[in-house]
Amino acid sequence: MLLPLLWSFKLSAQLTISPGTQFSLAGFLQLTLQNTDFINNGNFTAGNSTVSFQGNAPSSIGGSQSIQLNELEINKTNGNSVLLQSSIAVNQRVLFSSGFLNLNGFNLDLGSTGHLDGEQESTRITGPNGGEVLFTVSLNSPTGSNPANLGIFITAGPDLGNVTIRRGHQSQVNGSGLGNSILRYYDLVAANNTNLNATLRFKYFDAELNGLNESSLVFFESQNNRNWTNLGFTSRDVVANFVEKTGINSFIRFTLSSPNNILPVSFTLFNANCESSRVLVTWKTAQEQNSSHFNIERSADGSSWAVIGSLPAAGTSTAERSYSFRDDNPLQNGFYRIAEFDLDGRVQYTGTLRSSCSLRDDFNLWPNPARDMVFLNIVAANPSQAMIRLYDNKGALVKVQNATLLQGSNQLAVDIRSLANGVYTLSIGWNNGQMRKAVQLLKQ
């Protein structure tokens, strides 16, 4: 299908490009998707077009084939989102008119020519389940450069060469000095990365504060995304929403948090199991610090969430604790997540599980490619032990992890931060070895 020059073309419900189908947008076309999902299982060519997601309900972008857009507009009313279900690339710009773009564990790649336009408190990028915005630029002695309008302003004396910027929206946590951060971080990778004496200005939105007091925010940096160092700050402005730090000699991962921050809650298990016409949601914590309560949230589409119950938390505990909640009026194949609230208002989320009342064995992995953590969603017909193995591209076993599966949907996390970048094979077996899955994983 070839859509010609200067047309405005509007679709609703779902636009699915089937395998073997060529769908091309020619010229300066605007394709308006009114409360419509965009699914590319074929061959999509964007041309110089704009794809505009509009309406008063959530939409999604996904499919089995790559999606490269020229311009993407987010124009959703009533606080609705466009949800990524696969990684996408945008050559020119992402225009924020209204509503949100939820990365949902996938990446938005702006290449070296794209940029963000119009982000503000009420219309912006979110990513509670992970995912990053990527951009690459050449910077020679930059002064206050804000590449791709990503919100990190860079000043440095030397020629930095090519700089890759990755912006994410998950809280950064560990057990050695940083309990949670604002819902934004940056990875900066420069070709020339020594003796920079750089200044960074880190912008944020109030909605990303994650319960932290912005008048106490300081820079934190990490070499391995687990252990963090407090860099302090040089200046900050709670009205203009930025923190600035001078004298930075090398680029790594940066985020903002408060000094003396501690790890609030560590989740070790999350499960959703069908029991006749009900769904039992179960989770465990390895430790809790300053925890207030848990909200059980449910969604029909993985984007818009409603609280369906609440349970008190332990407050402070170093022993494993188990929690459960029964949904007596479940949605068909609904999504679930747990929100943990601290006594001071901070919140963190589990990943997202989709209930499957057919109770047949199933498996999927995300995100892929991945940098830090890989999440496995496994639907098990019966309780069993699982064995996860990671092999490098030479076939050498590099990681083994055991897990306990409950009947129903299970979510497991695999930490891959210690692995070198490259291609790996992740293999998992469960149900006494009767179920085995293997998938290629790209570590970036």
N, C-alpha and C positions, 0 to 999 in steps of 0.2 A: 504494500500500500504506500503510495506517495501522496502526501498532502502538500498543496502548492503554496506559492508565495502570497503573503499578506492576508491569510485567512485567520479568522478566529473560530476555533473548533471546540465545542463543548460536549463533554461526555458525563454520564452519571452511572452509578452502580459499580461496575468494575471494568477496567480496560485490561484485557489479557492478550498478550502477544503469544500465540501458540508456537510450538516447535516447528521450525522450517518456514515460518512467516517472516517477511521483511516489512518492517514498519518504519517509514522514513518521513521526517518533517522537513520540508523544503522551504528555504527563505525565512522571513521573519514572522513565523506563525506563532500564535499563542494557543496552546492546547490547554483548555480549562477543564479540570477534573472536579466536578461538583459532588462532594461526598463520595468520591470514587477512589478505589484502590488501583494502583498501577503495578501489573505483574508482567515481567518480561521473561518469557521462556523461549523467545525466538531471537530475532536480530533487529535491534532498535537503533536508528540513527537520528540524532537530535537536530542536525543542521545548525541554524542560527536562531532556533526557536526558544520560547519560554514555556515551560510546563508549570501551570499555576494550579495549586491545590486549594480549592475554595469550599465553602459550605459550613454547616453548623454541626457536623459530626466527624469523628476521627476517620482518617484514611491511612493507607500503608503503601510502602514501596518495596517490592521484592521480586522474586523469581529466580530461576535457575541460571540465567545468563546475566552478563555484566550490564550495568546501566550507567551510561555516560550522558549527562545532560549539558546543555549550553547554559541556560538560566533556569533556576528553580525558584518559584515564589511560594511562600507559606502565607496563606490568607484564610485562616480558620477562625471562626467566631466562637464566642462562649468558652474560651480557654481550651479549645480542642487542639489535637496534635496530629501531625503526620509522623507515622511510626515506621522506622526503617526495619525491614525484614531481610535485607542484604546490604552489603556495602555499595556505595554509589560514588560517582565522580561528577564534579561540576566544573566546567571550563571557565565560565565567566563570573557569575555571581549567584549567591543565595539571597533573595530579597525577602525580608521579614516585614509583612504588612500587618498580620494578626495571627495569634496562635503560636504553636510551638513545633519544633522539629526534634523528635525523640530519637536519639541514636540507637538505643535499644541493643547495645552490644556490638554494633557495626560501625564502620568508618565512613566519614564523609571526606573524600579526597579532593582538595582544591587545586592539586597539581602545582604549577608555578604561575598560573594566570588568574585563578579564581579568587573571590573575596566574599566576605559577609557584608550585607548592606541592611541597615535599619534595625539591628538587634537592640532591644530595650527590655525593661522589666517584664512587660506584658507580652512580648513576642521574641523568642530566643531559642537557642539550642539547649536541650536537656539531655541527660544520659545517666539515669540512676542505675541502669543495668550494664553500664560500660559503653565502649565505643569512643572514638577520637576523631577530631577534625585535623587533617593533615595539610601542610603547605610547605613548599620548598622555595627559597629565595636566595639570591646572591647579595651579600651585604658587605660593602667596603666602607669602613669607618662610619657606620650609621649614627645619626643623631636623632633620637626620638622616633625611630622608625617603628611603625605598627603594621607589620606584614599581614596582608589579607584582612585587616581589621579584626584580628583575632584577640586583641586586647592586651597584648604584651608589648610594651614600648622598649626598644633596645637602643642603647647608646654605647659605643665602643670605639676606641682609637684605632686598633689595627683592622686590616682586611680580614674579615671572618670567613671569606669564601662562601661556599654553599651552606646554608643553614636550613635544617629541617625542623619544623615546629609541629608538635602534636599537642592538641588541647583536649583534655578529658574532663568529665563532670562527675566522677565518683569521689567520695571522701577517701582520703589517704589515711590508713591506720596502721599501727604496729604496737609493739609492747615495750618500746624503749624510748618513751618521751613524747610521742605524738599519738593522741587517742583518736582524734578525728580532725579533719580539715574542712575548709569551705568546700563547696561542691564544684571545684575547678582546680586543675593543675596544668602545668606546661612541661613538656619535654623539649629541650633545645639541644640540637646536635649540630655543632659547627665544624667545618673542615679544619679551621684554625681555632684551637680550643685551649690555648695556654696564655697566661699573662695578659688577660683581656682587660682588666681594670674596668669592667663594664658597669653600666647602670641599667637596672631593670625596673620598669613601672608596671605593676600587676593590677589590672582592672578586674572588677567583679560586679555582680548584681546583688542587691539586698536579698533576693530570693535564693541566692547561693550561700548565704552565711551559715546555714546548717546549725543554727542555734548558738553560734559563737558571737561574742561581743566585738563588733568591728573596731571599736576604739582600742582594742588590745591586740589586733592582728599583727603578726610579724612574719617574715620570710622563713620558710624551712626548705632545706635541700636534701636530696638523697641520691647516693650513688647506685643503690640496688633496689629502690622503691620499698624497702622494708625498714631500714634504720635511718633516722632523720636527724639532721643537725639544725639547731636554731641559729639563724643568721642575724636575728634582730631586724631592725628597720632603720632607714635614714629619715624618711618622712612618710606621712599618710594623711589622707583626707577622707573623712567619713561622709562628706556631702558629695564629693566627686567620685567616691568609691574606688580609691586606689591606695596601694602601699608601694613605696619605692625603696630600693636598696642600691647603694653605690659600692664600689670596690669588689665586685664579683669577678674572680679571676678565671673561672671556667664555667661552662654550661652543662647542667645535668637536668634532673627533675626538680621543679619548684612548686610549692603550694603555699597557702597562707593558713596559719592557725594561731592559737593562743599559747603562750609559754606554759610549761608544766602541765600540759594536756596528757591525759591517760586513756588507755584503751577501755571503752565502756563495756562492750559485749562482744563475745566471740561465738558465732553460730557454728555448730558442728554437724547438724542434721536438719533437713527440711523435707517433708514428705506430705503428699496428698493422696489419700486412698479412698476409693469408692466402696461404700458399704450399703448395698441395696439402693435406696433412693437418696442416700446421704453421702457426704464427703467428710472424712476425718482428716484434719490438718494437724500435723505433728512437727515439732521442732525441738532441738536441744541446744543448750548453751554450755560452753566449756568454762566460762567465767563471766561475771557481771560486775560492773562498777557503776554506782550512781544511777542504776536503771529504775525507771518508774513503772512503765507498763508496756504491753504489746498490743498493737492493733492488728486484727486480721482483716486483710483487704482482698476484695474480689473484683474481677473485671470480666466483661464479656469479650473484649477485644485486645487486652494487654496494654491498653493506653489509658482509658478512663477508669479510675478506681473508686470503689465505695467501701467504707468500713462496715463490716458485718458482725464484728464482735471485738471485745477487749478483755485482756487478762492482766492481772497485776504481775510485775516482775519481782525479782528477788531483792533488788536494791544493791547489795554487795554479796558476792559469792565467788569462791574459788573452786567449788565442786561442780561437776556436771549436773545440770538440771533439765528436766523434761517438761514439755508443755503440749497441750492438745486442745483442739477446738472442733466441734462437730457442726458442719453446715447442713441444717435440716432442709433447706430449700435451695439446693445448688442449681447453677446454670448448666446447661449441657456443654461439656468441654470448657468450663470456665477457667479463668486464670486466678492464681492465688499468690500472695506475698505477705510477709510479716514486716511490720514497721515497729522498731524498738525506740521508745522515747526515754531520754534521760530526765532526771529531776530538774535539770536546768533548761530543758526544751530542745536539746539536740535530738536528732532522729537519724537512724540508719535502717536500711532495708536488707532483707534477704534477696536472693534472686527471685525469678518468676517461675512458677510451676503451672502447667496446664493439666487439669484432671482428665483422666481417661477411664471411663467406666466400662470399657470393653475388657480391661485387664489383660490385654495381650502384650507380650514382651515387645518393647520398642526402645529406640536409642537415638539421641542426637547430641551434637557437640557445638558449642559456640563460645566466644567468637573465633573465627578462623579466617585470616591470620590472627594471632594473638601475641601479646607482649608479656603479660604478667601472670594472669590466671586463665584457666580454661574451665568451663562449666559443662558438666555432663548431665543431661536429663535422661533418666532411664525409667521406663514403665515396666515393672516386674509383676508377673502373674502370681508369684509366691515370694515369701521372704527368703533371702539367700545371702551368701557372701559373694563379693565381687573382687576381682583382681585386675588392677589397671597396670599396664606396662607401657613404657615409652622406649622406642628404639630410634637410634639416629640413622642417617642415610647410608651407613655402612652395615647396618643390622645389629649394632652393639646395643645391649640393654643399658639404658642410662637412668631409668627411674622405675620404681615399683611402689604401688600404693594399694593397700587393702581398704575395703569399705563394707559396711553392712547395709543391705537393701531391705526396705520394708515393702510389703505388698502395696502396689500402686505407683504413683509418680514420685521419683526421688531425684534430688539435685545434689551432685557432688562437685567439689572444687578441686582442681589440680594446679598446684603452684609450679610454674615453669620459669620463674625469674632467674633461677640459677643456671639454666641451660643456655648454651650459645645459640645465636641466631642460625636458622637453617630449617630444613625439612625433616620432620619426624613422623613415625608411624605410632599412633596411639591404639593399643589393643586392649579390649576389656572382655572378660568372661564372667558369666554369672549363671545362676540356676544350675549349680553343680556341673558347670562346664557345658551344659546343653545349649546355652546362648553365648555366641561370640560375635563381636563386632570389631572392625579395624577401620581406621580412617587416617588419611594423611593430614598432618598438622604443620602449618607454617609458623615458626617462631620468628618474630621481628624484633 
